[in-house]
Amino acid sequence: MKAIVINNYGGPEVLQLKEVATPSLTAPTQVLVRVRATSVNPLDYQVRRGDYASLFELPLITGHDVAGDVIAVGEAVKNWRPGDKVYYSPRFGGQGSYAEYHLTDESSLSKMPEHLSYEEAAAVPLIGGTVWEMLAVRANLKKGDTILIPGGAGGVGSLAIQVAKTLGAFVYTTGQNILREQLQHLGADIVIDHHQKNYLEEIQALTRGKGVDVMIDTVGGSTLSDSPLALADYGRLVTLVDIARPQNLLRAWEKNATYHFVFTRQSREELHPITRLMEAGQVKPVIDSVYPLEDIKKAHQRMEDAKRDRPLFGKIVLSV
């Protein structure tokens, strides 16, 4: 099968298209899936550059989203059969989805919503579980809450805006003015152009000094230190970003704030609520662009390049 193989850690140039052996069933609960589409996540380039080198052995295949067709099932598999359309997130630390076939345990599979294309479905599994964990489980976001979602145009942000609205929240987000209409269409009530204004000061002004009940962090940098300037008393912040440098949380203590730290979730159980929202038409995948698997280097470059020819909006998908 064709696969994108990493022999050495580094930049996009280390992503190499190779012919490798197609995996085969070795356990009674396993399922072999023909991958039709996958997507690019920050977790993918973190693995590629060696951030999690202690958890992997080279050479490796990364990728954390699968949308495809069941090809073969183990003898103990009862709920799936060849031809079923499925989507899921591969187990972290195992073989990834940048390949024509993927072998997984049946416990990871979810039924792909019928109205979605493979490309649309591939944009959801990893971030779907993550967003539900952040908003519904950790932040306990509820009707009438206010939430700030910095980076609303990103993969997580574009889904989080939609989910926050279904939970009944008033949504503030940040994004370039050129994306204002698109972000509002997703459900953002107020869009702050963080290139033109200090979004923390804007939140203070817009909420008349109260701040927001919930803030999520997909951006990193000094967000944890700065977040108390946007949070209301007893506010909740949920972050999924590695803490790359020391953060000063003294102001968080003064606000009685609660901080939650989430590692990207690969959870079928937490994908199910997102699936139901998509089937009900309340949430939709947001796709920035689609590349063939062979153009994986360009796809990674688009995600990482701060000087893009057009702003990133949604997920970058790979057609396999």
C-alpha positions as a LaTeX table, in Angstrom:
\begin{tabular}{lrrr}
\hline
Residue & $x$ (\AA) & $y$ (\AA) & $z$ (\AA) \\
\hline
Met1 & 0.00 & 0.00 & 0.00 \\
Lys2 & 1.00 & 3.64 & $-0.35$ \\
Ala3 & 1.85 & 5.42 & 2.88 \\
Ile4 & 3.59 & 8.55 & 4.10 \\
Val5 & 6.61 & 7.38 & 6.07 \\
Ile6 & 8.82 & 9.36 & 8.47 \\
Asn7 & 12.35 & 7.95 & 8.70 \\
Asn8 & 13.82 & 10.93 & 10.55 \\
Tyr9 & 12.26 & 13.72 & 12.58 \\
Gly10 & 12.19 & 17.19 & 11.05 \\
Gly11 & 10.22 & 19.53 & 8.81 \\
Pro12 & 7.71 & 18.68 & 6.05 \\
Glu13 & 10.58 & 17.41 & 3.89 \\
Val14 & 10.82 & 14.22 & 6.02 \\
Leu15 & 7.35 & 13.10 & 4.87 \\
Gln16 & 8.06 & 10.51 & 2.19 \\
Leu17 & 5.60 & 8.62 & $-0.03$ \\
Lys18 & 6.53 & 4.91 & 0.09 \\
Glu19 & 5.21 & 1.48 & $-0.76$ \\
Val20 & 4.87 & $-0.53$ & 2.45 \\
Ala21 & 3.24 & $-3.81$ & 3.44 \\
Thr22 & $-0.54$ & $-3.72$ & 3.83 \\
Pro23 & $-1.49$ & $-4.64$ & 7.41 \\
Ser24 & $-3.49$ & $-7.81$ & 8.01 \\
Leu25 & $-5.71$ & $-9.05$ & 10.81 \\
Thr26 & $-3.77$ & $-10.54$ & 13.73 \\
Ala27 & $-6.43$ & $-10.51$ & 16.48 \\
Pro28 & $-10.11$ & $-11.55$ & 16.55 \\
Thr29 & $-11.36$ & $-8.05$ & 17.43 \\
Gln30 & $-9.45$ & $-6.22$ & 14.72 \\
Val31 & $-10.87$ & $-4.47$ & 11.67 \\
Leu32 & $-9.04$ & $-3.52$ & 8.46 \\
Val33 & $-10.19$ & $-0.22$ & 6.96 \\
Arg34 & $-9.57$ & 1.20 & 3.50 \\
Val35 & $-8.74$ & 4.83 & 4.22 \\
Arg36 & $-10.56$ & 7.17 & 1.85 \\
Ala37 & $-9.62$ & 10.43 & 3.54 \\
Thr38 & $-7.67$ & 11.69 & 6.52 \\
Ser39 & $-6.71$ & 15.17 & 7.75 \\
Val40 & $-3.86$ & 17.25 & 9.11 \\
Asn41 & $-3.75$ & 18.13 & 12.80 \\
Pro42 & $-1.17$ & 20.01 & 14.88 \\
Leu43 & $-0.57$ & 16.68 & 16.61 \\
Asp44 & 0.66 & 15.30 & 13.28 \\
Tyr45 & 3.41 & 17.87 & 12.81 \\
Gln46 & 4.33 & 17.61 & 16.49 \\
Val47 & 4.91 & 13.89 & 15.98 \\
Arg48 & 6.75 & 14.59 & 12.70 \\
Arg49 & 9.22 & 17.00 & 14.31 \\
Gly50 & 9.91 & 14.64 & 17.25 \\
Asp51 & 7.94 & 16.19 & 20.11 \\
Tyr52 & 6.80 & 12.69 & 21.16 \\
Ala53 & 9.90 & 10.76 & 20.14 \\
Ser54 & 9.87 & 8.72 & 23.35 \\
Leu55 & 6.48 & 7.24 & 22.39 \\
Phe56 & 7.35 & 6.20 & 18.82 \\
Glu57 & 9.87 & 4.10 & 16.95 \\
Leu58 & 11.20 & 5.17 & 13.56 \\
Pro59 & 10.22 & 4.68 & 10.83 \\
Leu60 & 6.65 & 5.69 & 11.58 \\
Ile61 & 3.37 & 6.65 & 9.92 \\
Thr62 & 1.48 & 9.48 & 11.59 \\
Gly63 & $-2.07$ & 10.78 & 11.05 \\
His64 & $-4.97$ & 10.86 & 13.51 \\
Asp65 & $-8.20$ & 10.81 & 11.48 \\
Val66 & $-9.74$ & 8.07 & 9.35 \\
Ala67 & $-12.82$ & 8.07 & 7.15 \\
Gly68 & $-13.17$ & 4.94 & 5.06 \\
Asp69 & $-14.64$ & 1.51 & 4.40 \\
Val70 & $-14.37$ & $-1.69$ & 6.40 \\
Ile71 & $-12.50$ & $-4.26$ & 4.28 \\
Ala72 & $-12.14$ & $-7.22$ & 6.64 \\
Val73 & $-13.13$ & $-8.10$ & 10.22 \\
Gly74 & $-11.83$ & $-10.51$ & 12.83 \\
Glu75 & $-13.83$ & $-13.54$ & 13.88 \\
Ala76 & $-15.01$ & $-11.91$ & 17.13 \\
Val77 & $-16.30$ & $-8.73$ & 15.45 \\
Lys78 & $-20.10$ & $-8.74$ & 15.47 \\
Asn79 & $-21.18$ & $-5.15$ & 14.84 \\
Trp80 & $-19.19$ & $-4.39$ & 11.69 \\
Arg81 & $-18.92$ & $-6.00$ & 8.31 \\
Pro82 & $-17.12$ & $-5.31$ & 5.01 \\
Gly83 & $-18.59$ & $-2.34$ & 3.22 \\
Asp84 & $-19.54$ & $-0.36$ & 6.34 \\
Lys85 & $-18.53$ & 3.30 & 6.24 \\
Val86 & $-16.69$ & 4.28 & 9.41 \\
Tyr87 & $-14.75$ & 7.14 & 10.89 \\
Tyr88 & $-12.51$ & 7.30 & 13.94 \\
Ser89 & $-9.22$ & 8.49 & 15.40 \\
Pro90 & $-6.33$ & 5.98 & 15.46 \\
Arg91 & $-4.73$ & 5.15 & 18.79 \\
Phe92 & $-1.96$ & 7.60 & 19.68 \\
Gly93 & 1.42 & 5.90 & 19.51 \\
Gly94 & 0.34 & 3.30 & 16.94 \\
Gln95 & 0.27 & 3.37 & 13.16 \\
Gly96 & $-1.33$ & 6.52 & 11.84 \\
Ser97 & $-3.76$ & 7.24 & 9.04 \\
Tyr98 & $-1.46$ & 8.63 & 6.34 \\
Ala99 & $-1.85$ & 5.38 & 4.39 \\
Glu100 & $-4.23$ & 3.51 & 2.09 \\
Tyr101 & $-5.17$ & 0.98 & 4.79 \\
His102 & $-5.42$ & 1.13 & 8.56 \\
Leu103 & $-5.72$ & $-1.68$ & 11.08 \\
Thr104 & $-7.60$ & $-0.96$ & 14.30 \\
Asp105 & $-9.64$ & $-2.56$ & 17.06 \\
Glu106 & $-13.41$ & $-2.57$ & 16.60 \\
Ser107 & $-13.79$ & $-0.56$ & 19.83 \\
Ser108 & $-12.46$ & 2.56 & 18.08 \\
Leu109 & $-14.99$ & 2.61 & 15.23 \\
Ser110 & $-17.98$ & 4.92 & 14.77 \\
Lys111 & $-20.53$ & 4.80 & 11.98 \\
Met112 & $-19.92$ & 7.58 & 9.48 \\
Pro113 & $-22.91$ & 9.94 & 9.10 \\
Glu114 & $-24.57$ & 9.07 & 5.81 \\
His115 & $-24.86$ & 12.63 & 4.54 \\
Leu116 & $-21.13$ & 13.34 & 4.85 \\
Ser117 & $-18.49$ & 12.81 & 2.18 \\
Tyr118 & $-15.31$ & 10.96 & 3.19 \\
Glu119 & $-13.46$ & 14.29 & 3.15 \\
Glu120 & $-16.03$ & 15.93 & 5.45 \\
Ala121 & $-16.02$ & 12.96 & 7.83 \\
Ala122 & $-12.22$ & 12.91 & 7.99 \\
Ala123 & $-12.23$ & 16.47 & 9.32 \\
Val124 & $-14.02$ & 15.47 & 12.52 \\
Pro125 & $-12.88$ & 12.49 & 14.65 \\
Leu126 & $-9.87$ & 13.83 & 16.55 \\
Ile127 & $-11.15$ & 17.36 & 17.09 \\
Gly128 & $-14.70$ & 16.14 & 17.68 \\
Gly129 & $-13.79$ & 14.21 & 20.82 \\
Thr130 & $-11.50$ & 17.02 & 21.90 \\
Val131 & $-14.10$ & 19.79 & 21.54 \\
Trp132 & $-16.77$ & 17.83 & 23.40 \\
Glu133 & $-14.31$ & 17.07 & 26.20 \\
Met134 & $-13.33$ & 20.73 & 26.45 \\
Leu135 & $-16.76$ & 22.34 & 26.32 \\
Ala136 & $-19.27$ & 19.86 & 27.69 \\
Val137 & $-17.16$ & 17.79 & 30.10 \\
Arg138 & $-14.48$ & 20.09 & 31.51 \\
Ala139 & $-15.98$ & 23.57 & 31.12 \\
Asn140 & $-19.55$ & 22.33 & 31.73 \\
Leu141 & $-20.71$ & 24.97 & 29.25 \\
Lys142 & $-24.43$ & 25.60 & 29.58 \\
Lys143 & $-27.22$ & 27.80 & 28.31 \\
Gly144 & $-26.64$ & 31.46 & 29.10 \\
Asp145 & $-22.86$ & 31.16 & 29.58 \\
Thr146 & $-20.46$ & 33.39 & 27.70 \\
Ile147 & $-17.41$ & 31.86 & 26.05 \\
Leu148 & $-14.30$ & 33.25 & 24.36 \\
Ile149 & $-12.82$ & 31.08 & 21.60 \\
Pro150 & $-9.53$ & 32.58 & 20.38 \\
Gly151 & $-8.57$ & 31.38 & 16.92 \\
Gly152 & $-12.11$ & 30.60 & 15.79 \\
Ala153 & $-10.97$ & 29.93 & 12.21 \\
Gly154 & $-8.83$ & 26.93 & 13.18 \\
Gly155 & $-9.93$ & 23.32 & 13.09 \\
Val156 & $-10.81$ & 23.16 & 16.79 \\
Gly157 & $-12.10$ & 26.73 & 16.90 \\
Ser158 & $-14.47$ & 26.37 & 13.94 \\
Leu159 & $-16.07$ & 23.30 & 15.49 \\
Ala160 & $-16.06$ & 24.74 & 19.02 \\
Ile161 & $-18.05$ & 27.80 & 17.88 \\
Gln162 & $-20.79$ & 25.56 & 16.51 \\
Val163 & $-20.89$ & 23.24 & 19.52 \\
Ala164 & $-20.93$ & 26.19 & 21.94 \\
Lys165 & $-24.01$ & 27.58 & 20.18 \\
Thr166 & $-25.83$ & 24.25 & 20.40 \\
Leu167 & $-25.13$ & 24.30 & 24.15 \\
Gly168 & $-26.76$ & 27.72 & 24.38 \\
Ala169 & $-23.73$ & 29.94 & 24.94 \\
Phe170 & $-23.02$ & 33.49 & 23.73 \\
Val171 & $-19.85$ & 33.19 & 21.67 \\
Tyr172 & $-16.97$ & 35.64 & 21.32 \\
Thr173 & $-14.16$ & 34.66 & 18.98 \\
Thr174 & $-11.06$ & 36.17 & 17.40 \\
Gly175 & $-10.28$ & 36.16 & 13.70 \\
Gln176 & $-9.26$ & 38.34 & 10.81 \\
Asn177 & $-11.86$ & 40.74 & 9.43 \\
Ile178 & $-11.76$ & 38.91 & 6.10 \\
Leu179 & $-13.26$ & 35.88 & 7.89 \\
Arg180 & $-15.87$ & 37.77 & 9.91 \\
Glu181 & $-18.89$ & 36.67 & 7.86 \\
Gln182 & $-17.80$ & 33.04 & 7.82 \\
Leu183 & $-17.24$ & 33.01 & 11.58 \\
Gln184 & $-20.62$ & 34.61 & 12.18 \\
His185 & $-22.21$ & 32.05 & 9.90 \\
Leu186 & $-20.80$ & 29.33 & 12.15 \\
Gly187 & $-22.52$ & 30.98 & 15.11 \\
Ala188 & $-20.06$ & 33.49 & 16.54 \\
Asp189 & $-21.99$ & 36.39 & 18.09 \\
Ile190 & $-19.04$ & 38.78 & 18.18 \\
Val191 & $-15.81$ & 38.53 & 16.16 \\
Ile192 & $-12.78$ & 40.49 & 17.35 \\
Asp193 & $-10.01$ & 41.13 & 14.83 \\
His194 & $-6.97$ & 40.38 & 17.00 \\
His195 & $-4.70$ & 41.91 & 14.34 \\
Gln196 & $-6.37$ & 45.28 & 14.82 \\
Lys197 & $-7.37$ & 45.27 & 18.50 \\
Asn198 & $-6.27$ & 43.83 & 21.83 \\
Tyr199 & $-8.87$ & 41.12 & 22.25 \\
Leu200 & $-8.47$ & 41.04 & 26.05 \\
Glu201 & $-9.27$ & 44.74 & 26.30 \\
Glu202 & $-12.17$ & 44.26 & 23.89 \\
Ile203 & $-13.65$ & 41.51 & 26.05 \\
Gln204 & $-13.42$ & 43.76 & 29.09 \\
Ala205 & $-15.20$ & 46.55 & 27.22 \\
Leu206 & $-17.85$ & 44.32 & 25.63 \\
Thr207 & $-18.70$ & 42.61 & 28.93 \\
Arg208 & $-18.50$ & 45.88 & 30.91 \\
Gly209 & $-15.66$ & 44.56 & 33.01 \\
Lys210 & $-17.31$ & 41.29 & 33.95 \\
Gly211 & $-15.39$ & 38.94 & 31.63 \\
Val212 & $-16.53$ & 35.65 & 30.16 \\
Asp213 & $-17.57$ & 32.49 & 31.99 \\
Val214 & $-15.46$ & 30.17 & 29.83 \\
Met215 & $-12.37$ & 30.52 & 27.65 \\
Ile216 & $-10.65$ & 27.85 & 25.63 \\
Asp217 & $-7.02$ & 27.93 & 24.56 \\
Thr218 & $-5.93$ & 26.50 & 21.23 \\
Val219 & $-3.30$ & 29.18 & 20.62 \\
Gly220 & $-0.72$ & 28.85 & 23.41 \\
Gly221 & 1.94 & 31.49 & 23.98 \\
Ser222 & 1.04 & 33.59 & 27.02 \\
Thr223 & $-2.66$ & 32.71 & 26.89 \\
Leu224 & $-2.71$ & 31.05 & 30.32 \\
Ser225 & $-1.07$ & 34.07 & 31.96 \\
Asp226 & $-3.29$ & 36.52 & 30.08 \\
Ser227 & $-6.59$ & 34.67 & 30.39 \\
Pro228 & $-7.62$ & 36.10 & 33.80 \\
Leu229 & $-7.91$ & 39.48 & 32.04 \\
Ala230 & $-10.79$ & 37.99 & 30.04 \\
Leu231 & $-12.33$ & 35.66 & 32.63 \\
Ala232 & $-15.19$ & 36.47 & 34.97 \\
Asp233 & $-14.94$ & 35.60 & 38.65 \\
Tyr234 & $-15.06$ & 31.81 & 39.02 \\
Gly235 & $-14.42$ & 31.50 & 35.28 \\
Arg236 & $-13.18$ & 28.30 & 33.64 \\
Leu237 & $-10.33$ & 27.97 & 31.18 \\
Val238 & $-9.69$ & 24.79 & 29.18 \\
Thr239 & $-6.43$ & 24.43 & 27.24 \\
Leu240 & $-5.14$ & 21.73 & 24.92 \\
Val241 & $-1.83$ & 23.45 & 24.19 \\
Asp242 & 1.54 & 22.28 & 25.49 \\
Ile243 & 2.94 & 24.72 & 28.05 \\
Ala244 & 6.06 & 25.80 & 26.20 \\
Arg245 & 7.16 & 28.39 & 28.74 \\
Pro246 & 6.45 & 29.28 & 32.39 \\
Gln247 & 3.05 & 30.90 & 33.02 \\
Asn248 & 2.12 & 33.33 & 35.81 \\
Leu249 & $-1.26$ & 32.31 & 37.23 \\
Leu250 & $-1.41$ & 34.78 & 40.14 \\
Arg251 & $-4.27$ & 36.69 & 38.52 \\
Ala252 & $-6.13$ & 33.41 & 38.01 \\
Trp253 & $-5.99$ & 32.87 & 41.78 \\
Glu254 & $-7.46$ & 36.32 & 42.33 \\
Lys255 & $-10.35$ & 35.41 & 40.01 \\
Asn256 & $-10.96$ & 32.04 & 41.69 \\
Ala257 & $-10.54$ & 30.63 & 38.20 \\
Thr258 & $-10.52$ & 26.93 & 37.36 \\
Tyr259 & $-7.99$ & 25.64 & 34.81 \\
His260 & $-8.38$ & 22.38 & 32.90 \\
Phe261 & $-5.66$ & 20.75 & 30.81 \\
Val262 & $-6.75$ & 18.44 & 27.99 \\
Phe263 & $-4.54$ & 16.27 & 25.84 \\
Thr264 & $-6.15$ & 15.77 & 22.43 \\
Arg265 & $-8.89$ & 13.20 & 22.94 \\
Gln266 & $-9.21$ & 10.03 & 20.86 \\
Ser267 & $-12.52$ & 8.95 & 22.31 \\
Arg268 & $-15.33$ & 7.18 & 20.48 \\
Glu269 & $-17.70$ & 7.96 & 23.36 \\
Glu270 & $-17.05$ & 11.69 & 23.09 \\
Leu271 & $-17.33$ & 11.59 & 19.30 \\
His272 & $-20.89$ & 10.24 & 19.55 \\
Pro273 & $-22.46$ & 13.55 & 20.71 \\
Ile274 & $-20.77$ & 15.34 & 17.80 \\
Thr275 & $-22.08$ & 12.68 & 15.43 \\
Arg276 & $-25.62$ & 13.26 & 16.69 \\
Leu277 & $-25.25$ & 17.03 & 16.26 \\
Met278 & $-24.05$ & 16.55 & 12.68 \\
Glu279 & $-26.88$ & 14.14 & 11.88 \\
Ala280 & $-29.33$ & 16.73 & 13.24 \\
Gly281 & $-27.80$ & 19.41 & 11.02 \\
Gln282 & $-26.66$ & 21.54 & 13.98 \\
Val283 & $-22.94$ & 21.11 & 13.34 \\
Lys284 & $-21.02$ & 20.70 & 10.09 \\
Pro285 & $-17.37$ & 19.99 & 9.25 \\
Val286 & $-15.44$ & 23.04 & 8.08 \\
Ile287 & $-12.88$ & 22.25 & 5.37 \\
Asp288 & $-10.13$ & 24.68 & 4.47 \\
Ser289 & $-8.68$ & 22.69 & 1.58 \\
Val290 & $-8.27$ & 19.17 & 0.22 \\
Tyr291 & $-4.92$ & 17.76 & $-0.95$ \\
Pro292 & $-4.14$ & 14.35 & $-2.44$ \\
Leu293 & $-2.04$ & 12.21 & $-0.10$ \\
Glu294 & 0.92 & 12.70 & $-2.44$ \\
Asp295 & 0.90 & 16.43 & $-1.62$ \\
Ile296 & 1.31 & 15.87 & 2.11 \\
Lys297 & 4.30 & 18.24 & 2.30 \\
Lys298 & 2.22 & 21.11 & 0.89 \\
Ala299 & $-0.57$ & 20.32 & 3.34 \\
His300 & 1.79 & 20.48 & 6.33 \\
Gln301 & 3.37 & 23.65 & 4.99 \\
Arg302 & $-0.05$ & 25.30 & 4.73 \\
Met303 & $-0.85$ & 24.47 & 8.33 \\
Glu304 & 2.48 & 25.68 & 9.71 \\
Asp305 & 3.15 & 28.70 & 7.48 \\
Ala306 & 2.35 & 31.96 & 9.29 \\
Lys307 & 2.52 & 33.87 & 5.97 \\
Arg308 & $-0.24$ & 32.09 & 4.06 \\
Asp309 & $-1.61$ & 33.53 & 0.83 \\
Arg310 & $-5.09$ & 33.25 & 2.39 \\
Pro311 & $-6.15$ & 32.70 & 6.02 \\
Leu312 & $-6.66$ & 29.19 & 7.28 \\
Phe313 & $-10.34$ & 28.38 & 7.84 \\
Gly314 & $-11.21$ & 24.93 & 9.12 \\
Lys315 & $-9.43$ & 21.61 & 8.59 \\
Ile316 & $-6.90$ & 20.61 & 5.95 \\
Val317 & $-8.00$ & 17.26 & 4.51 \\
Leu318 & $-6.09$ & 14.61 & 2.60 \\
Ser319 & $-7.81$ & 12.49 & $-0.05$ \\
Val320 & $-6.31$ & 9.00 & $-0.13$ \\
\hline
\end{tabular}
